[in-house]
Amino acid sequence: MSTRPSTHPLPAAVPTLLQTGIGVVAPYDFALDRELWRWVPDDVTLHLTRMPYAPMAATVEMAVHISDPELVARTTYNVLPVAPLAVAYACTFGSFVSGLTGEAALVDAMVAAGAPAAVTTSGALLLALHRLGINRIATVTPYTNDLTAGLSRFLGEAGIEVVATAGLGLIAQIWAVPYETTVELVRGVDSDSAEAIFISCTNLPTYDVIAGLEATLGKPVLTANQVTMWSALELAGHTAIGPGQRLLG
């Protein structure tokens, strides 16, 4: 038997796989899982779950339905077996439709269900605006006029002035809106009086337009998925990835 040493090097020791888990509670029609992952570093895993399907269009009726704290608590419970360090409710209109009190009730419901820490999209927006020292914004939404007005009321209740709005009036397939449409709306709604622009709705793709718009407009451009992941990752002790995005700088 040959005792000649092998010419094949031994494999390097594989480091222990350490992953931080973040739970994400999304509405049943959420279609942008891949976009959320783009803000996430390699040592973080997202555990997404969806609310039970209900045959509704993206209207105030749907927003009220999916903002039921009891429903959010039950859905949160589905991700707890994998021990996330934080849970995010990834829906803008579902977290602003009942005002600041309703948003706080959603956070309380997730924590009561067992989430170690929790945040909603609308709550994350307020945290981001506070972090950046912004008090006046313009908003872009895919919503109908009543929902767009509801976002303005929520922000006004929190002491944020909305100086201009633009909406698409959509009630379905928001995820299919092309980047070009969103960019045009943002440029059209911008003005010197707006310290920042917020693009609402977690079902509206935005990752690839943020840095370019910020460079062009010279001000922060915040989006629903961006602020949600930024805040959830901070709760879990991590930093979101988004080159050229001012909130993450």
C-alpha positions in Angstrom: 0.0 0.0 0.0 1.4 3.4 -1.0 2.2 5.8 1.8 2.9 8.7 -0.5 1.0 11.8 0.8 -2.0 13.0 -1.2 -1.4 15.8 -3.7 -4.9 17.1 -3.0 -5.0 19.8 -0.3 -7.4 19.3 2.6 -10.4 21.6 2.4 -10.3 24.7 4.6 -12.3 24.6 7.8 -15.8 25.7 7.1 -16.8 28.5 9.5 -19.9 28.0 11.6 -23.0 29.3 9.8 -24.3 32.1 12.0 -27.6 33.6 10.8 -29.8 36.3 12.2 -33.4 35.7 11.5 -35.9 38.5 10.7 -39.6 37.6 10.3 -41.7 39.5 7.7 -45.5 39.5 7.9 -46.8 40.5 4.4 -50.2 41.0 2.9 -51.5 38.0 0.8 -50.8 39.9 -2.5 -47.2 40.8 -1.7 -45.1 40.0 -4.8 -41.7 41.5 -4.1 -39.9 39.0 -1.8 -36.7 39.3 -3.9 -36.6 43.1 -3.5 -36.6 42.7 0.3 -33.6 40.4 0.1 -31.6 43.0 -1.7 -31.2 45.1 1.4 -30.2 42.1 3.5 -26.5 41.2 4.4 -25.3 37.6 4.0 -25.5 36.8 7.7 -29.2 37.6 7.9 -32.1 35.3 6.8 -35.6 36.6 6.1 -38.6 34.4 7.2 -41.6 35.6 5.2 -45.2 34.7 5.9 -48.4 36.0 4.3 -51.8 36.8 5.7 -54.6 34.5 4.7 -56.0 35.4 1.3 -59.1 37.5 1.1 -60.7 38.5 -2.3 -60.3 42.2 -2.1 -58.8 44.9 -4.3 -56.1 47.3 -2.9 -58.6 49.7 -1.4 -59.5 51.1 2.0 -61.5 48.0 2.7 -58.4 45.8 2.2 -56.3 48.2 4.3 -58.7 48.0 7.2 -58.9 44.2 6.9 -55.2 43.5 7.0 -54.6 46.0 9.8 -56.6 44.0 12.3 -54.2 43.5 15.2 -55.6 40.0 15.9 -54.9 38.9 12.4 -51.4 40.4 12.4 -50.7 38.6 15.7 -51.9 35.2 14.3 -49.7 35.7 11.3 -46.7 36.8 13.3 -47.0 33.6 15.4 -46.3 31.6 12.2 -42.7 32.8 12.0 -41.8 32.5 15.7 -40.7 28.8 15.6 -37.6 29.8 13.7 -36.6 32.4 16.4 -36.4 35.7 14.5 -34.8 38.6 16.5 -37.3 41.0 15.0 -40.6 40.9 13.0 -41.6 43.5 10.5 -45.2 44.1 9.3 -44.4 44.9 5.6 -47.4 47.0 4.5 -47.7 50.7 4.3 -51.4 51.3 4.0 -52.3 48.6 6.5 -50.1 50.4 9.0 -51.3 53.9 8.4 -55.0 53.4 7.8 -55.9 53.6 11.5 -53.6 56.5 12.4 -50.8 56.5 15.0 -52.9 54.6 17.4 -53.6 51.8 14.9 -49.9 51.6 14.0 -48.9 51.3 17.7 -51.6 48.6 18.1 -50.0 46.5 15.3 -46.5 46.7 17.0 -48.1 45.7 20.3 -49.9 42.8 18.7 -46.7 41.4 17.2 -44.8 41.7 20.5 -47.7 40.2 22.4 -47.7 37.2 20.0 -44.0 36.6 20.9 -41.9 38.8 18.6 -38.8 40.0 20.5 -39.0 43.3 18.7 -41.4 44.6 16.0 -41.8 47.4 13.5 -44.3 48.4 10.8 -43.6 50.0 7.5 -45.3 53.3 8.5 -43.6 53.3 11.9 -40.3 52.7 10.1 -41.0 55.7 7.9 -41.4 57.9 10.9 -38.2 56.6 12.4 -36.3 57.2 9.1 -37.6 60.8 8.9 -36.6 61.4 12.5 -33.2 60.0 11.8 -32.7 62.3 8.8 -34.2 65.3 10.6 -36.9 65.7 8.0 -40.2 67.5 8.6 -41.6 68.3 5.1 -42.0 65.7 2.4 -43.7 64.9 -0.9 -45.3 61.5 -1.4 -45.7 59.2 -4.4 -48.2 56.3 -4.1 -49.8 53.8 -6.4 -53.1 54.2 -4.4 -56.5 55.6 -5.0 -57.0 59.2 -3.8 -58.6 58.3 -0.5 -55.6 56.1 0.5 -53.1 58.7 -0.6 -55.0 61.2 1.6 -54.9 58.7 4.4 -51.1 58.6 4.3 -51.0 62.4 4.5 -53.3 62.3 7.6 -51.1 59.8 9.3 -48.0 61.8 8.6 -49.7 65.0 9.7 -50.7 63.3 13.0 -47.0 62.6 13.5 -46.0 66.2 12.8 -44.8 65.7 9.2 -46.0 68.2 6.6 -46.9 66.7 3.2 -46.3 69.5 0.7 -47.4 67.5 -2.4 -48.7 64.1 -3.4 -49.0 62.1 -6.6 -50.9 58.8 -7.0 -51.6 56.2 -9.7 -55.1 55.2 -8.7 -54.3 51.5 -8.8 -56.3 48.7 -7.0 -54.4 45.7 -8.3 -51.0 44.5 -9.7 -49.1 47.3 -8.2 -45.9 45.1 -8.4 -46.1 45.5 -12.2 -45.6 49.3 -12.3 -42.4 50.0 -14.3 -39.5 51.9 -12.8 -40.0 54.6 -15.4 -43.5 55.4 -14.2 -42.3 55.8 -10.6 -39.3 58.0 -11.5 -41.6 60.3 -13.5 -44.0 60.6 -10.6 -41.1 61.4 -8.2 -39.7 64.1 -10.5 -43.1 65.6 -11.0 -43.9 65.9 -7.4 -40.6 67.2 -6.2 -40.2 70.9 -5.2 -37.9 73.1 -3.2 -40.3 72.9 -0.2 -40.0 69.1 0.0 -37.0 68.0 2.1 -37.4 64.4 0.9 -39.7 62.2 -1.2 -41.4 59.1 0.1 -42.5 56.4 -2.3 -45.3 54.4 -0.6 -46.4 50.7 -0.8 -44.3 47.6 -0.2 -45.7 46.1 -3.4 -44.1 48.9 -5.6 -40.6 48.0 -6.7 -38.1 50.8 -6.0 -34.6 49.4 -5.1 -32.9 50.3 -8.4 -34.3 53.9 -8.6 -33.4 55.3 -5.2 -29.7 56.1 -5.6 -30.2 57.7 -9.0 -33.1 59.8 -7.9 -31.3 61.0 -4.8 -28.3 62.0 -7.0 -30.5 63.9 -9.4 -32.8 65.6 -6.9 -30.1 66.2 -4.2 -32.3 65.0 -1.4 -33.3 61.7 0.3 -35.7 59.4 -1.5 -37.3 57.0 1.0 -39.3 54.0 0.0 -41.6 51.6 1.8 -39.5 48.5 1.5 -36.3 50.4 2.1 -37.4 51.9 5.5 -39.0 48.6 6.5 -35.8 46.6 6.0 -33.6 49.4 7.4 -35.5 49.5 10.6 -35.9 45.7 11.0 -32.2 45.1 10.5 -31.4 47.8 13.0 -33.6 46.1 15.5 -31.7 42.9 14.9 -28.3 44.6 15.2 -27.5 44.7 11.5 -27.0 47.3 8.7 -29.0 47.3 5.5 -27.2 47.2 2.1 -28.1 50.0 -0.4 -25.2 51.7 -2.2 -25.9 55.3 -2.8 -29.0 55.4 -0.6 -28.8 58.3 1.9 -30.7 56.6 4.7 -28.2 53.8 4.8 -25.1 56.0 4.5 
